[in-house]
Amino acid sequence: MKLRNTTAVLLAAALMAAPLKAEVSGPYLAARSASLASDYADAVAYFARAIAQDPSNLLLLESAVQANIGAGNLDAAARVANTYLEAGGASPVVQLVSNVAAFKQGNYAPAAQETTQTDGLGMLIDRLLQAWAHLGEGQMAQAQSVLAKLAEEGDLAQVAHFHEALMLAQVGDFEGAQDIFSGERYGPLSMTMRGFEAQAQVLVQLDRRDDALELLSAATASGFNPELRALADRITTSEEVIYDFVTTPQDGGAEVLFTLAAILQGRAAPETVLLYTRLTNYLRPVHPQASIMSAEMLEDIEQYKLAEDAYAEVPSDHPAHFLAEMGRAQALFRDDRRDAAIEVLSALSKEYPDRPRVFAALGDFLGRTDRDEEAIEAYTNSVELRAADDARAWPVYYARGIVHERIGNYPEMEADFRKALEFEPNQPDVLNYLGYSLVEQRMKLDEALQMIETAVAERPQSGYITDSLGWVFYRLGRYEEAVAPMEKAVSLLPVDPIVNDHLGDVYWKVGRFREAEFQWKRALSFDPEEEEAERIRRKLEVGLDQVLEEEGATTGTDN
């Protein structure tokens, strides 16, 4: 099981056991609290104050290294790391930071030393950095020897072969690099998008532009990648394409660190991944993929301002700038800076007027801030930029339909939902939303029932969809049939006021009056909207039948 904020928790536990001078306790407690919250900026400040009072405390120094990394203060992290090591500390993370700092300055000796780790990811990163350090010292044969030994580890062979290909390309041996990329030397190589980018650049150096374009086309067949698209455009226009994927040992070291981050993403705590992406950018400041991954990790731990800063590291002329700005807008929105997020996307829509994705995102943000007419316009721009048969448009039609429903444009709502269903006929959210809307309008109830039954079959553990099934039975006057799905909906969403209210109505209609009143009281306890709360209180006072009579409602089988 992956624990959220694992690094901060372990850090705090270690600090609790550290012997501290009395005058350090205040800054220490503040630093501990900030570490637990992943509030790196405050943690850095408080650790600095604590260290000023107790400069030889190894646990404080180690904690300060990690806090500075999280905050993006890599020079400061390196200085504290060296202080820690000089004081006799022994931490693999701190040693890595020190080695990377030396590597950045062209001092390869620390990383070139034989690793003491014999297995796991620690050994992998040490060996890879050791190989690039040997290359930095002009010892290609030693570098390849280290990688050959690493390849004997079986599962790590693919990574070792990939980095050997990068080394060969860096020293100008493009034929040797292509032998590895193509699988001729070691067998098929499992490639990432960055691997395809490197190989395509190598193929161009070998005057194999058509092969490079074929490779890029296959790589992007299943999804858009801005770097590969931009590279393909440059190759197509006969623009000079130099090999610049990895041109220095520092670039190679950065690729090592990013390789580890990519391996760990989704498998380790965000703070651990952040360590490697931050160090990647320390060795290679312009590494957009690392900056974007750092930002995503920071969003995961709700450090939105730092995430915004990381997204902003991507240069405006880089192909990944579009994705970075999309991410920055998302971070701003999650930080409750909604107007700023909309401004970013509005500017992006002018910068990239042919990208349907930006208009769809803009529509989402506008809709969530009750700017419904503007949201509809943005969604319309998004669908109009797509081909008529582009199935990827279904979420946009669905989102636009929701906005239409919210403002009472029911014919437009239904048209959008049905268009979404043309692309995704059994999409449960669309079926449920359209079916429920038809039920609430008391229209086409038989079709609505069929839609919702299909939705339930597709997603049987969705409380909201199951609630819709019970409710359509209720609207059809099939009260006994409504009981089972409504009870299941409450079991799936036990504290939802609307679902509990619905179950109360169903119980009332089958003569289970005490249970109906119990459910209505439960619904009130879960803080429904005031209009709903007032109606529930009225039902408790006079009963459902009287309320329906007062409202002039019917519950028959009107279609």
N, C-alpha and C positions, 0 to 999 in steps of 0.2 A: 504494500500500500504506500503510495506516495504521500508524504506529509507536506502540507503547505507551510512555507516559511521554515523549513527544516534547519537551514544554516543559522538563522537568528535564534531559534530555540536552543540549538546546541551551544551556540556562542554564549547565550545568557546562562545556561547551565554551567558552563566552564567558568564563567566570571563569578558565579555565586560561590564557587569553591576556591577562588583565588584569594590569597592573603592580601589585604588592602590596608593601607594607612588610613587612619581615622579621617583625615582631611580630604580623602579621595571619595568617601562614601557618597556624598551628594552628587558630584558629577557622574560617578559610576552608576548610581541608581537611575539617573536621567538617561545615561547612555544605554543602559540595559533596556529601559522602557522603549527608547527609540529603536533599538535593534530588534526587539520583538515586533515592532510595528513596521519594520523595514523602512523607517524614516531615516534614510542615510545621511541627509544633510545635518540633521540635529545630532545624530549619533557621532558623526565626525567631530562636531564642535565639542560635545561633551567628553568624548574620548581624549581629545587634545588637552582639555582642562585637567582630566584625571592623570594623564601621562606627565603633564608639567609638574604635578605633585609627587608622582611615583614613576620616574622615567625608566626604571629598570624592570618594571612589572611585565613579564613576558606575555601574560594573558591579555593585559590591556593593549600591548603593542600588536599582538596578533589580531585582536578584535578591530583595532584601528585600521589595520591593513584592509580587512574585508569591508569595513564601512566605507573607506575611501574608494575602493573599487566600485562598490555599489553606487556611490555618488558620482562616479566618473572622474575622480581625482587621481589619475594613475601615477603622475609624478610624485605626488605626496605618498601614495601607497608604496611606491618603490623606495622612497627615503625611509619610511617607517619599517619596511621589510628589511632593509640593510641594518638598521639599528637593532632590530629583533635578532637577526642572525649573529651580529657582532656580540650581542649579549648572551649568546649561547643557546638561543632558541632552536627548536627543530620541528618545523611544520612543513609538510609537502606543499601546501598552498603558498605559504610565504616564500619558500625556496623557489617555487615556480615564478612568482612575481619578480623576485630578485634576478633570476636567470633571464627572464624576458626583458627586464630593464637593461641588463648588460647586453643582451642580443641586439636590442634596439640601437645601442651605441657602437655596434660592430665588435663587441667583446664576446667572442663565441666560446671561450674556454670553459666558463661554468656549465653551459649546456652540453658541451662536447664530452664532459666527464661521463664515465660509465655509470649507468643508473643502478641504484640499489633496489629498485622495485622489479619484481620478477613476474608479475601477472597483473591483469586488470587494466583499466583505462589509464591509471597512473603510469604503468610501464609503457603503454602505447604512446602517450604524449611525450614521455621522456625520450624514448627511442626515436620518434619522429623529429623532435627538436635536436637531438644529438646528430642525426643524419644531416639536417640542414646546417647545423653548426660546422660539421666537417666540410660541407660544401663551401661555407663562408670562409673557411681556412684554406680553400683551394685543394681539398683532398676528396675528389670525386669518388675514387675507388673505396675509400673508407666509408663514405656516405652510403654507397651501394651495398657494402658489406653489412652495415647496420640494418639496412632495409631487408636484405636477404635473410638475416637472422630473424627479423620481426615476422617475415612472411612464413617462417616455419611454424608460427603459432596458429596456423589454420584459419580461424575466424578473422584474423587481422591481416591476412595476406592481401585482400582487396585494397585496403587502405595503404599498405606498404607499396604495392605496385602503382597505385595512383600517384603517390608522391615521388616515386622514382621517375615516372613519366614527366611530372612537372619539373624535376631536376634536369632531366635530359633536355627538355625544351628550353629551360632557362640558360643552359650553356650552349644552345644553338643546335643541338642534335635532334632536329625535328623528325628525322626518319626513325630514330630510336624511340622517341616519344610515341609516334604513331604506331610502331610495332606493339607497344604495350596497350595503347588505347584501343587498337583494333582487335586485340586478343591473340595476335600472332605469336607473341613471346610467351605469355603465361596462361593463355586461355581467356575466355570472355571476361570482361571487366564490368562490374556493376557500376553504372554511371549515374551521377546526380546531374542536375541542371548545370552546376558549375563545371562538372566534368565535361559536359557537352560543349560548353563555351570554350574551355581550354582546347579540346580536340579540334573544334572547328577552326580556331585560330591557327593551330598547328597545320591543318590541312591546307589552309590558304598559303602558308609559308612554303608548302610543297607544291604550289601551283595547282591545287586540286579544289578549285572554287566550287565546281558543280557538286563534288562529293561533300564539301562543307555545307552547301545549301540543302542537300538531301538529308544530311544528318540533322540539321537544325529544324527542318520541316517535320521529321519524324519525332524529334524531341518535344516539339510544341503541339503535336497533334491532339494531345489530350488536355491542353490548357495554355493560356497566354503566359508568356514570360518576357518581360520588357527587355532584359539584356540580350536574350537570344533573338528577339524580333529586331532590335536595333542592329545587332551584328549581321543578321541576314540582309537587312536593308543596305548596310555598308558594302557587303560583298556583292550584292546584286547591282549596285550602281558603279561597280568597278573602282570604288574608292580604295585607296591604299589601306590595307589592314595589317598593322604590325602586331607582333606577338607581345602583348603586354599583360597577360594574365598573371604571371609570376616572373619578375625580372630581377629580383634581388633575394638574398637569403632571408631578409626581413619579410618580404612578401611570402616566401615559403613558410616561415615560422608562423605568420598570421594565418596561412591556410591550414596549418596543423591545428591551431587553436580553434578555428572555425569548424574544422572537421569534427572536433570533439563536441563543440556546441551543438552541431547538427545531429550527432549521434544521441546526445543526451536530451534534446528537446522532446518533451512529452514523456520522458522516462525519469527525469530527475526534477528536483524542486527548481522553480524559476531562478532562485538566487545562485544555484550551482551553474546553470546555463549562462547566467549573466556574467559570472566570473570569466568564462572563456570568450564571450563576445566582447566584453570590455577590453580584455588583453589583446584580442584580435585587432581592434581599432587602435590600440596603443602602438602595435607594430606597424599597422597600415591604416593611417587615419581615414583614408577614403576607401572604405570597404562597406558599401551600402547594405549588403545583405546582413553583415554583422550589426550595423547600426539599427536596422529594422528589427532584427531578432532581439537586440537589447531592449528596444522600445516595447516589443510585445511582452517580454518577461517583466518589465517594469509595470506595464498595465496589469499583468496578472497579480502583482502584489500591490496594486492600487497606488503606485507612485507616478501619478499622471504627469506632473510637471517635469520630472526627469524623463519620462517617456516622450513628452513633446520635444524636449531638447535632443533626445537621441534621434527621433525622426528628422529633426531639422539639420542633422549632420549630413544628410544626403544632398549632394550638390544639385542645384537647380537644373544643370545641363546633363545630369546623368539619367539614363533610361529608367532607373528605379525611382526617380523623383516623384512620379505620379503615385506609385504605391505608398511612398513615404508620406506624402501629403494626405492621402486617404487615411492612413493610420494616424497621422497627427490630428486630423479632424475628429476621428473616433475618440482619441485620448482627451481632446478638449471637451467633447460632448459628455464623456463619462465623468469628467471633472466638473460637470455642471456649468461649463462655460459654453452654453449652447449657441449664443449669438456668434461667438468667435468661431465655433466649429462650422456654422453655416457660412460665415464669411470665407473661411478657407475653401469650402467646397464650391461656393459661388465663384471665387477667383479661379479655382481649378477647372470649372466648367467652361470658363472663357479661354483658359490656356489650352485645354484639350476639348474643343467643342465636338469632336467626333467620337468621344468615349461614352457609350451608354451607361457604363458602370458608375461614373461620377454623378450623372443625373439621377440614377436610381438611389444612390446614397443620399444625395441632396433631398430627394423626395422623402426618404425615411426620416431625416432630421426635421424637415419642415412639418411633416405630419405629426411627429412627436412633440412639436411645440405649438400645435393647434393652428398652424398656418396652412389650412387645408387646401384653399384654392391654389396657392403657390406649389404645394406638394403635388397636386394633380397635374399642374403644368410641367413640373420636373419629371414626373413619371411618364407623361406623354412624350416629352423629348427623348426619354430613354428608349421607349418602345419604337419610336419613329426612326431612331438611329440604327435599329436592328433590321435584319432581313425578315420578311413576313413569316418565314417558316423557321425562325430561330427559336428552338424550344427553350433556350435559356431565358427567354423573356417571361416565362410563366410567373416567377415570383413578383415581377413588376406589375403585371396585370392583377395579381392577387392583392398586392399592397395598395394599388390604386383603387381597387374595388372596396377595400376596407375604408378608405377615406370617403369614397362616394356614399357608402352605407352610413358613415358617421354623420354626414351632413344631409342625409335624407334623399340622395339622388339614387333611388332604388333601381330604376331601369338601367342606369349606367353601371351601378354595382353588379347587377345580375349579368350584364353583358361582359364585364371584365372577368368575373368569376368563371363564366362559361368559356371565355377565351383561354383562361389559364388551364381549364380542364381539357381543352382540345390538345394541349401539349402534354399534360400529365393527368390522364383520365381518372386515376384512382388516388390522386393526391388527397390524403385524409384531411389536412387543414382546410383546403379549399372546399372540399365536399361538406365538411362540417359547418364552415362559416356560411356557405350558401344555403345549405339545408336549414340551419338554425334561423337564418334571416327570413327565409320563406315561411318557416313556422311562425315566427313572430308577426309577420304580416298576414298570417292565415291564408297563404296562397299556396297552391300546388302541393298540398300536404302529402299526397301519396308519393310524388316524386321526391319531396324533401325526405320522407321516411326512407326511401330507397338509397338516397345519397348518404344519409347518416348511418344506415346499416352497413354500407360499404366502408365508410370511414372507420366504424368500430371494428370491422373485420381487419382493416389495415393496421389499426393502432388500438388494440383492445385494452391497454393499460392507461389510456388517456382519460382522466376523470372528466374533462370538459366535453370530450366527444361522447362519452357514455351518458353524461347529463343531457346532451342534446337528444340522444336516442329516447331517453325516458320522457323528455319534454314533448317530443313530437307525438309519442303515444298519448300523452296527456291532451295535447291539442286535438287529436283525433277522437278523443273521448274513450280511448281504450285504456282505462285507468288501471285495471288489474295487470295488464301487460307492462305498464309504466313502472310498477313497484320495483321489480328486480333490477333493471338498469339504473334506476335512481338510487337505490340502496347501494349498488356497487359504486356509483359515482361519488357518494358521500364517503365510502370507505377509502376511495382513492384521493379525495380532496376533503378531508374531515373538518377543516377550519374555513372552508369557503362559504361566505354567507349566502350567495345566490343558490349554490347547489343544495345547501341545507334548507333554504326557503322552498325550493322546488319540491324536495322530498316531503316537506310539510303539506304542500298543496296536494300532492298525490295521495298521501295518507288520508287527508280530509275527504277526498273524492271516493275512497274505498271504505269510508266509515270508521277509520281508525283515528278518532278525533283527539284523544289524549296524546297519541304519538305525534299527530300533526302539530299540536300546540307545543310539545317538547321541541320539535325541530325548528319551529318558528322562534322559540326563545333562544335556541342555540344560534340560529342565524343572527339574531340581534346581538348576541355576545361577541360576534366576530366583526363588529364595526362596519355594517353595510353603509352605502351612500344614504344620505338623510332621506331622500325621496323614497328609497326602498324601505328604510327603517320605519318611516311613517306608515307605509302600507302594511308592513308586518304587524305593527302595533294595532292597526285597525282590525286585522284579521284575528288577532288574539282577543280583541274586544267583542267583535260581533260574528266572527266566523267567515270562512272563505265565500260561502254562497252569498251572504249579504254584501260583501265587498264587490263581488262580480256584478251583482244586481245594481249596485250604486255606480259602477263604472260603465254599465250598459254592455258588458262583455258577454260573449257567447263561447262555449267550449264544445260545440258540436263538430260535425265532420265537414265543415265548409271547406271546399277546395277552390 
